[in-house]
Amino acid sequence: MNSSTSGSQAGERQERVDARQVDRWLAALGLHLLERVERDALTSWDLVLDGRRRMDIRVTLILEPSTGLFLWVHYAPALNDNFRKSYRQFLRWNDELPFVKFCLSPDDERPMLTSELSTESLSEDRLGLALARLVAVCDLLLEESAHWLWLGGRAPAREPSPPRNVAFLDRLAEGVRELAPVASEDRGAQPTEERA
């Protein structure tokens, strides 16, 4: 992380973080917005990020200034398999993976990957690290999630290309290193034809 700004960030955290500050942090991280919406005291941002393996990861951020910043990945389409099997998988991942949690959206049972940052700990570095962790988990679990992501469990063919946010991934690679040992373990991937 950028140690030269850590002192100034401590001072910033004493003040309430507002949407303009998050805008500046996203710009400094080199991330481009799809949409930004303000409603009452809430502000939301929609982004599309690429991992090193999984592309087009849609992320929503919502700032509630008195509480914190909520981040979630629209992880997969609504479930149409055996719910108990998916639920057990999410519980296992929640236990294994630090700093993120899986849940289901209440309206359409879409798998969501979430993270939260309290207002007291909110900074550019923490926002960047939280986003990098979400993307790293999407990369890490790509094979195990294929049956949710694509019909038949196979990614559509696409031309190889570097991630759209490669500078962001490179900048925060050291910060997501804790996920690497999990990747090297035998995670017992499920067969890709798991649909019920």
C-alpha positions as CSV (number, residue, x, y, z in Angstrom):
1,M,0.0,0.0,0.0
2,N,1.0,3.6,-0.4
3,S,2.7,4.4,2.9
4,S,3.3,8.1,1.9
5,T,-0.4,8.8,2.3
6,S,-1.1,6.8,5.5
7,G,-0.6,9.8,7.8
8,S,-2.9,12.0,5.8
9,Q,-5.5,9.2,5.6
10,A,-5.6,8.9,9.4
11,G,-6.5,12.6,9.5
12,E,-9.2,12.1,6.8
13,R,-10.8,9.3,8.8
14,Q,-11.6,11.7,11.6
15,E,-13.9,13.5,9.2
16,R,-17.0,11.9,7.7
17,V,-16.2,10.3,4.4
18,D,-18.4,11.7,1.6
19,A,-19.2,10.6,-1.9
20,R,-16.7,13.1,-3.5
21,Q,-13.9,11.4,-1.5
22,V,-14.9,8.0,-2.7
23,D,-15.0,9.4,-6.3
24,R,-11.4,10.6,-5.8
25,W,-10.3,7.3,-4.5
26,L,-11.8,5.4,-7.4
27,A,-10.1,7.7,-9.8
28,A,-6.8,7.3,-8.0
29,L,-7.2,3.6,-8.2
30,G,-7.7,3.9,-12.0
31,L,-11.2,2.4,-11.9
32,H,-13.9,3.6,-14.3
33,L,-17.5,3.9,-13.4
34,L,-20.5,2.6,-15.3
35,E,-22.9,4.6,-13.2
36,R,-23.1,6.8,-10.1
37,V,-26.4,7.5,-8.4
38,E,-27.2,9.7,-5.4
39,R,-30.5,9.2,-3.4
40,D,-31.1,10.8,-0.1
41,A,-28.0,10.3,2.0
42,L,-26.8,7.3,0.0
43,T,-24.5,7.2,-3.0
44,S,-23.9,4.1,-5.2
45,W,-21.3,3.3,-7.8
46,D,-21.4,0.5,-10.4
47,L,-18.1,-0.7,-11.8
48,V,-17.0,-3.6,-14.0
49,L,-13.6,-5.1,-13.1
50,D,-11.5,-7.8,-14.6
51,G,-9.6,-10.4,-12.6
52,R,-6.6,-12.1,-14.0
53,R,-8.8,-15.1,-14.8
54,R,-12.4,-14.0,-14.6
55,M,-13.5,-11.0,-16.6
56,D,-16.5,-8.6,-16.5
57,I,-17.0,-8.7,-12.7
58,R,-19.8,-6.3,-11.9
59,V,-19.4,-4.6,-8.5
60,T,-21.7,-2.2,-6.7
61,L,-20.5,0.1,-3.9
62,I,-23.0,1.9,-1.6
63,L,-21.9,4.6,0.8
64,E,-24.0,5.3,3.8
65,P,-21.8,8.1,5.4
66,S,-22.7,7.4,9.0
67,T,-22.2,3.6,8.8
68,G,-19.8,2.7,6.0
69,L,-19.2,1.5,2.5
70,F,-20.9,-1.7,1.4
71,L,-19.4,-3.6,-1.6
72,W,-20.9,-6.5,-3.4
73,V,-20.2,-8.5,-6.5
74,H,-23.1,-9.8,-8.6
75,Y,-21.4,-13.2,-8.4
76,A,-23.7,-15.3,-10.6
77,P,-27.2,-15.4,-12.0
78,A,-30.1,-16.5,-9.9
79,L,-29.8,-20.1,-8.7
80,N,-31.7,-22.8,-10.4
81,D,-29.9,-25.8,-8.9
82,N,-30.4,-27.7,-5.7
83,F,-30.5,-24.8,-3.2
84,R,-29.0,-26.9,-0.3
85,K,-26.0,-27.9,-2.3
86,S,-25.2,-24.2,-3.2
87,Y,-25.9,-23.1,0.4
88,R,-23.4,-25.6,1.8
89,Q,-20.9,-24.3,-0.7
90,F,-21.4,-20.7,0.3
91,L,-21.1,-21.6,4.0
92,R,-17.8,-23.5,3.3
93,W,-16.4,-20.5,1.4
94,N,-17.5,-18.1,4.2
95,D,-15.5,-20.2,6.6
96,E,-12.4,-20.5,4.4
97,L,-12.1,-17.0,2.8
98,P,-11.0,-14.0,4.9
99,F,-12.7,-10.6,4.6
100,V,-15.5,-11.5,2.3
101,K,-18.9,-13.2,2.7
102,F,-21.3,-15.0,0.3
103,C,-25.1,-14.5,0.6
104,L,-28.2,-14.6,-1.6
105,S,-30.0,-11.5,-2.8
106,P,-33.5,-11.5,-1.2
107,D,-35.4,-10.7,-4.4
108,D,-34.1,-13.2,-6.9
109,E,-31.7,-15.5,-4.9
110,R,-28.7,-14.4,-6.9
111,P,-25.4,-15.3,-5.3
112,M,-23.7,-12.2,-4.0
113,L,-20.1,-11.8,-2.8
114,T,-19.9,-9.0,-0.2
115,S,-17.5,-6.9,1.9
116,E,-18.1,-4.0,4.3
117,L,-15.8,-1.2,5.4
118,S,-16.8,0.9,8.4
119,T,-16.6,4.7,8.1
120,E,-13.8,4.8,10.7
121,S,-11.6,2.5,8.6
122,L,-12.4,3.9,5.2
123,S,-9.5,5.1,3.1
124,E,-8.3,4.8,-0.5
125,D,-6.0,1.9,0.5
126,R,-8.7,0.0,2.3
127,L,-11.2,0.5,-0.5
128,G,-8.6,-0.7,-3.1
129,L,-7.8,-3.7,-1.0
130,A,-11.4,-4.6,-0.5
131,L,-12.1,-4.5,-4.2
132,A,-8.9,-6.4,-5.0
133,R,-10.0,-9.2,-2.5
134,L,-13.4,-9.5,-4.1
135,V,-11.8,-9.8,-7.6
136,A,-9.2,-12.3,-6.2
137,V,-12.0,-14.5,-4.8
138,C,-13.8,-14.4,-8.2
139,D,-10.5,-15.6,-9.8
140,L,-9.9,-18.2,-7.1
141,L,-13.3,-19.8,-7.3
142,L,-13.7,-19.6,-11.1
143,E,-13.7,-23.4,-11.7
144,E,-15.9,-24.2,-8.7
145,S,-18.4,-21.5,-9.8
146,A,-18.5,-22.3,-13.5
147,H,-21.8,-24.2,-13.2
148,W,-23.5,-21.0,-11.9
149,L,-21.8,-18.6,-14.3
150,W,-22.2,-20.2,-17.7
151,L,-24.7,-22.7,-19.3
152,G,-23.1,-26.1,-19.3
153,G,-20.3,-24.8,-16.9
154,R,-18.1,-23.6,-19.8
155,A,-17.0,-20.0,-20.3
156,P,-17.8,-18.6,-23.7
157,A,-14.9,-18.4,-26.1
158,R,-13.1,-15.0,-26.2
159,E,-9.9,-13.6,-27.5
160,P,-7.2,-13.5,-24.8
161,S,-6.6,-9.9,-23.6
162,P,-5.1,-8.3,-20.6
163,P,-7.5,-7.2,-17.8
164,R,-9.0,-3.7,-18.3
165,N,-7.7,-2.8,-14.9
166,V,-4.2,-4.5,-14.9
167,A,-2.5,-1.5,-13.2
168,F,-5.0,-1.8,-10.3
169,L,-4.4,-5.6,-10.0
170,D,-0.6,-5.1,-10.1
171,R,-0.7,-2.3,-7.5
172,L,-2.7,-4.5,-5.0
173,A,-1.2,-7.9,-5.8
174,E,0.8,-8.0,-2.5
175,G,-2.3,-7.2,-0.5
176,V,-4.3,-10.2,-1.7
177,R,-1.4,-12.7,-1.2
178,E,-3.3,-14.3,1.7
179,L,-5.6,-15.9,-0.8
180,A,-2.8,-17.6,-2.7
181,P,-2.3,-20.5,-0.1
182,V,-6.1,-21.3,-0.4
183,A,-5.7,-21.5,-4.2
184,S,-2.9,-24.1,-3.9
185,E,-4.9,-26.5,-1.7
186,D,-7.1,-29.2,-3.1
187,R,-10.5,-27.4,-3.0
188,G,-12.4,-30.4,-4.2
189,A,-13.9,-28.8,-7.2
190,Q,-17.4,-29.9,-8.1
191,P,-18.1,-31.3,-11.6
192,T,-19.2,-28.7,-14.1
193,E,-22.5,-30.5,-14.8
194,E,-24.1,-29.9,-11.4
195,R,-27.4,-28.4,-12.5
196,A,-30.5,-30.1,-11.1
